[in-house]
Amino acid sequence: MTLSIFTAMGITAKDSIPLHRLDDRTNQGFEVDKVDASTWQIEDAISLGTHRDDHYIFLLQEKGLSKVMIDFSYFILKGMSVLYILPGQVHRYVEKDITTEGWFLGVDAGLIPDAFRAVLEDSSREKQPLSLSVADMEPLVSCVQLIYTISTRETTSPVYKQASYGLLSSFAALLAGLCLGQRESVGGQPNRPILITREFRKLLLLRYKVCKSPAEYAASMNISLSYLNEAVKATTGISVSSVIQQEIMLEAKRLLYHSNCSVKEIAHELGYEDHTYFSRLFKKTVGDTPGEFRRHYRE
């Protein structure tokens, strides 16, 4: 959502959920920092409050304890753990232990190969964070340490930037492998329903505010609606229309909780001209009216 959209709707910048852009801080496409209790990073992260990022965030905790909120769920990292946050997810760093040590890595989505992005985005809907053994954590940390060493060199040579990009791909591959476990091989070919569902989710994230029709998504993918429904149900257990509704209601919850937009403004932002219809749909899906949901979660 851009400022111009907010202005047209009468929504001010302070009403929106802050979006942090990676290119406002670096032109490398990534940033990496060592984190421990004696550095500013943890306290500074907590002070950011609730926000979104336009890039991936990877938190590698080598020891200690920390707590992060992502889209209304709280995740506790204990000991050797990895947690990642997808672009656009609303999150907040809640707390940390004084013994916490690890690494922070922010990466532009374009630097992560599509095959590994698909695995990470599928796995993000499952159990997080990942609790790792020393053997699993060491290669991840080694990649991040090398990226950090290379990126802090005082040189403008493009060779070093390309070296960092290669290491980022290796990091993503290693993490994707850990996420997959026994489910599928990164090097193998995912089955057809998985591929179709991934393509559908990509389209949905781009178009859910303007397109609510399952048939339109099927047409965009050049497949029948029945085939799309069959594939999505086989992969997720629910129908295409339910997945669309889930995505819309998640964004509605984000805006209700994290912004001061009115229900009418939120309805229009999500593509509903009739805000009373939106309120009825929200009630049917979530179980509370938008106002009840906002009051409940803000108490």
Secondary structure, 3 states (H helix, E strand, C coil): CCHHHHHHHCCCHHHCCCEECHHHCCCCCEEEEEEECCCCHHHHHHHCCCEEECCEEEEEEEECEEEEEECCEEEEEECCEEEEECCCCCEEEEEECCCCEEEEEEECHHHCCHHHHHHHHHHCCCCCCEECCHHHHHHHHHHHHHHHHHHCCCCCCHHHHHHHHHHHHHHHHHHHHHHHCCCCCCCCCCCHHHHHHHHHHHHHHHHCCCCCCHHHHHHHCCCCHHHHHHHHHHHHCCCHHHHHHHHHHHHHHHHHHHCCCCHHHHHHHCCCCCHHHHHHHHHHHHCCCHHHHHHHHHC
